């Protein structure tokens, strides 16, 4: 995570599946919430059902309630399909369903030492709406809040909507692309969508960052990638 590089410590573990990506906020400490406090907000029933139905829709399935979802999920997972991200999300939901039964909409308080599972383990992350991490560091002492949103490659429409909302509210946006697949098709499509949203952002508050550029074999290769990103 680029935020980890900014902070100089590994605070933001990331799920490998963009459909289970969790909003993570790094916040200034308060008297009530000292350094190391972590609050994990679970999705409420309506949000979880909506996410399940987004994953079920390509299979022409729709659950009217959380109670009828497991049978539909089981049927979908039994099918051979190229829709691997949707199936991975549904598989994670099914695996974690019993552990999170009756906890929809709840907030779980934990520590820096044990919150990572809620962001990385897919069978937990798919039930999480966002995680608040209170930490004392150079940036947060200035009153700065960092928000790590799901990437542009997420197939979840709610993730895109959330990213747009945070972009509207932010003082600065750091758009991170990666050296080994700089300015991907997903990046391009995300910005095209963003450009269609009236007053979504001002160019002078958006910064494009090429991460992992140390993978370049030469300065010429690095310059070529930077030129490509600028051109796009």
C-alpha positions, -999 to +999 in steps of 0.1 A: +000+000+000+013+035-009-001+047+025+023+024+042+052+040+025+039+075+035+036+064+071+068+043+073+050+014+088+027-014+077-007-002+087-028-011+057-029-047+048-047-053+015-070-081+002-058-097-030-094-098-043-107-063-052-143-074-046-136-078-009-115-046-006-123-026+026-123+012+031-095+019+056-091+052+073-060+064+093-072+090+118-056+114+143-058+101+179-083+115+204-085+113+241-112+086+238-093+067+210-055+066+217-028+053+194-035+018+183-073+019+186-090+001+157-127+001+150-141-024+125-175-015+111-194-044+097-219-041+068-255-039+078-280-064+063-291-042+034-256-035+023-245-071+026-276-083+006-269-057-021-233-068-024-244-105-026-269-096-053-243-077-074-222-109-074-252-131-081-266-109-109-243-121-137-256-156-129-292-144-133-299-150-096-313-126-070-319-131-032-348-114-017-333-118+018-301-130+035-320-161+045-325-173+010-290-162-003-271-194+008-290-217-015-285-194-044-248-190-036-244-228-034-260-232-068-237-206-083-205-221-068-214-255-082-213-241-118-182-238-139-178-201-149-153-175-161-167-150-135-140-159-110-140-126-090-178-129-084-175-166-074-145-158-051-166-131-033-196-155-030-173-183-017-158-160+009-193-149+021-204-185+024-172-195+043-176-166+068-214-166+070-217-186+103-190-166+121-207-133+113-243-145+117-263-119+138-235-093+137-246-072+107-242-035+114-220-041+145-187-023+154-158-044+166-130-028+186-096-044+183-059-036+182-033-030+155-019-064+163-051-083+153-072-062+129-053-072+097-075-103+093-106-082+088-089-065+058-069-095+043-089-127+050-116-127+024-141-146+045-139-117+070-133-087+047-165-094+026-185-086+058-166-053+066-177-019+054-147+001+067-119+001+093-109+031+114-073+031+125-062+057+151-025+063+150+000+089+162+024+098+134+038+129+117+008+132+093-020+126+118-005+151+143-012+178+116-049+167+116-046+148+083-068+118+077-058+093+051-084+072+033-074+041+014-102+033-011-107+002-032-088+002-064-100+011-099-100-026-108-129-034-084-159-049-101-181-038-073-201-007-084-205+004-047-167+006-044-166+030-074-194+051-059-175+052-025-143+063-042-161+091-060-177+103-027-143+104-010-128+122-040-154+149-038-147+154-001-109+152-002-084+180-001-060+160-021-062+127-041-032+105-047-040+082-077-016+053-075-007+033-105+020+006-107+052+006-128+047-030-141+012-022-154+012+016-154-021+033-162-040+001-169-073-001-187-091-001-153-073+031-144-084+047-176-120+037-173-122+049-137-110+083-147-134+085-177-162+077-153-149+103-128-148+129-156-185+124-162-194+133-127-200+170-125-176+189-102-161+155-091-126+169-088-103+198-096-071+190-115-050+209-090-058+186-061-051+153-080-017+138-080-006+107-101+020+085-085+038+056-102+046+032-075+073+004-075+093+023-101+124+007-086+115-023-107+127-004-138+159-018-152+173+015-163+165+053-160+154+052-196+128+026-189+115+046-159+114+077-180+094+059-207+068+047-182+065+082-167+060+097-201+033+071-209+014+080-177+017+118-184+005+113-220-026+093-209 
